[in-house]
Amino acid sequence: MRNVTSWLTRHPDRLTDDQAQQLKAILARCPALDRTAHHVRAFAELMNNRQGRDSTSGSRV
């Protein structure tokens, strides 16, 4: 399970071909885990593309 967690949280470009194939096979066998993988990727994309708040503007949230 630790390997799968690592593969899910790693950028797909950082997986070896063997790891990517193993992950694809696991996700094909488990629809719930496949949905989780999609959520993890969407969250990672959201965090990678976020824009920081300009702290010099004086606005408060």
DRENPA-3360 file (N, C-alpha, C; in nm, 2 decimals, always signed):
BEGIN
1 = MRNVTSWL = +0.08/-0.12/+0.00/+0.00/+0.00/+0.00/+0.09/+0.13/+0.00 ~ +0.20/+0.12/+0.06/+0.29/+0.23/+0.07/+0.34/+0.28/-0.07 ~ +0.36/+0.18/-0.16/+0.40/+0.21/-0.29/+0.29/+0.28/-0.37 ~ +0.17/+0.23/-0.35/+0.06/+0.30/-0.42/+0.04/+0.44/-0.38 ~ +0.05/+0.46/-0.25/+0.04/+0.60/-0.19/+0.15/+0.69/-0.25 ~ +0.27/+0.64/-0.26/+0.38/+0.71/-0.32/+0.35/+0.74/-0.46 ~ +0.30/+0.65/-0.54/+0.28/+0.67/-0.68/+0.16/+0.77/-0.70 ~ +0.06/+0.77/-0.61/-0.05/+0.86/-0.63/-0.01/+1.00/-0.60;
9 = TRHPDRLT = +0.08/+1.02/-0.51/+0.12/+1.16/-0.47/+0.24/+1.21/-0.55 ~ +0.30/+1.13/-0.63/+0.41/+1.18/-0.71/+0.36/+1.23/-0.85 ~ +0.43/+1.32/-0.90/+0.39/+1.37/-1.04/+0.41/+1.25/-1.13 ~ +0.31/+1.23/-1.22/+0.32/+1.12/-1.32/+0.45/+1.11/-1.40 ~ +0.51/+1.22/-1.43/+0.63/+1.22/-1.50/+0.75/+1.16/-1.42 ~ +0.73/+1.15/-1.29/+0.84/+1.10/-1.20/+0.83/+0.95/-1.18 ~ +0.72/+0.89/-1.24/+0.71/+0.74/-1.22/+0.79/+0.67/-1.33 ~ +0.85/+0.56/-1.30/+0.91/+0.47/-1.40/+0.80/+0.41/-1.48;
17 = DDQAQQLK = +0.83/+0.36/-1.59/+0.73/+0.29/-1.68/+0.67/+0.17/-1.60 ~ +0.75/+0.10/-1.53/+0.69/-0.01/-1.45/+0.60/+0.04/-1.34 ~ +0.63/+0.14/-1.27/+0.54/+0.20/-1.17/+0.41/+0.25/-1.23 ~ +0.42/+0.32/-1.34/+0.30/+0.37/-1.41/+0.21/+0.25/-1.45 ~ +0.27/+0.15/-1.50/+0.19/+0.03/-1.54/+0.12/-0.04/-1.43 ~ +0.20/-0.05/-1.32/+0.14/-0.11/-1.20/+0.03/-0.03/-1.14 ~ +0.05/+0.10/-1.14/-0.06/+0.19/-1.08/-0.18/+0.18/-1.17 ~ -0.16/+0.19/-1.30/-0.27/+0.18/-1.39/-0.35/+0.05/-1.37;
25 = AILARCPA = -0.28/-0.06/-1.35/-0.35/-0.19/-1.33/-0.43/-0.19/-1.20 ~ -0.37/-0.13/-1.09/-0.43/-0.13/-0.96/-0.56/-0.04/-0.97 ~ -0.55/+0.08/-1.04/-0.66/+0.17/-1.05/-0.77/+0.11/-1.13 ~ -0.74/+0.02/-1.23/-0.84/-0.04/-1.31/-0.92/-0.14/-1.23 ~ -0.86/-0.20/-1.13/-0.92/-0.30/-1.05/-1.00/-0.24/-0.93 ~ -0.98/-0.12/-0.90/-1.05/-0.06/-0.79/-1.10/+0.08/-0.82 ~ -1.23/+0.09/-0.86/-1.29/+0.22/-0.90/-1.28/+0.32/-0.79 ~ -1.30/+0.28/-0.66/-1.29/+0.38/-0.55/-1.15/+0.45/-0.55;
33 = LDRTAHHV = -1.05/+0.36/-0.56/-0.91/+0.42/-0.56/-0.88/+0.50/-0.68 ~ -0.94/+0.46/-0.80/-0.93/+0.54/-0.92/-0.99/+0.68/-0.90 ~ -1.11/+0.69/-0.84/-1.17/+0.82/-0.81/-1.08/+0.90/-0.71 ~ -1.03/+0.83/-0.61/-0.94/+0.90/-0.52/-0.81/+0.96/-0.59 ~ -0.76/+0.88/-0.68/-0.64/+0.92/-0.76/-0.68/+1.05/-0.84 ~ -0.80/+1.05/-0.90/-0.84/+1.17/-0.97/-0.85/+1.30/-0.88 ~ -0.90/+1.27/-0.76/-0.91/+1.38/-0.66/-0.77/+1.43/-0.62 ~ -0.68/+1.34/-0.59/-0.54/+1.37/-0.55/-0.48/+1.46/-0.66;
41 = RAFAELMN = -0.49/+1.41/-0.79/-0.43/+1.49/-0.90/-0.49/+1.63/-0.91 ~ -0.62/+1.63/-0.90/-0.69/+1.76/-0.91/-0.64/+1.86/-0.80 ~ -0.63/+1.81/-0.68/-0.58/+1.89/-0.57/-0.44/+1.93/-0.59 ~ -0.36/+1.84/-0.64/-0.22/+1.88/-0.67/-0.21/+1.99/-0.77 ~ -0.29/+1.98/-0.88/-0.30/+2.08/-0.98/-0.34/+2.21/-0.92 ~ -0.44/+2.21/-0.84/-0.49/+2.33/-0.77/-0.38/+2.40/-0.69 ~ -0.31/+2.32/-0.61/-0.20/+2.37/-0.53/-0.08/+2.42/-0.61 ~ -0.05/+2.35/-0.72/+0.06/+2.40/-0.81/+0.03/+2.52/-0.88;
49 = NRQGRDST = -0.10/+2.55/-0.91/-0.14/+2.66/-0.99/-0.19/+2.78/-0.91 ~ -0.19/+2.77/-0.78/-0.25/+2.87/-0.70/-0.17/+3.00/-0.71 ~ -0.23/+3.11/-0.69/-0.17/+3.24/-0.69/-0.17/+3.29/-0.55 ~ -0.05/+3.34/-0.51/-0.04/+3.39/-0.37/-0.11/+3.53/-0.36 ~ -0.15/+3.56/-0.24/-0.22/+3.69/-0.22/-0.11/+3.79/-0.20 ~ -0.12/+3.90/-0.26/-0.02/+4.01/-0.25/-0.04/+4.08/-0.11 ~ +0.06/+4.05/-0.03/+0.05/+4.10/+0.11/+0.08/+4.25/+0.11 ~ +0.12/+4.31/+0.01/+0.15/+4.46/+0.01/+0.03/+4.54/-0.03;
57 = SGSRV = -0.08/+4.48/-0.07/-0.20/+4.55/-0.11/-0.28/+4.61/+0.00 ~ -0.26/+4.56/+0.12/-0.33/+4.61/+0.24/-0.47/+4.55/+0.25 ~ -0.51/+4.47/+0.16/-0.64/+4.41/+0.18/-0.64/+4.29/+0.28 ~ -0.75/+4.28/+0.35/-0.76/+4.17/+0.45/-0.87/+4.08/+0.42 ~ -0.85/+3.96/+0.45/-0.96/+3.86/+0.42/-1.02/+3.82/+0.55;
% end
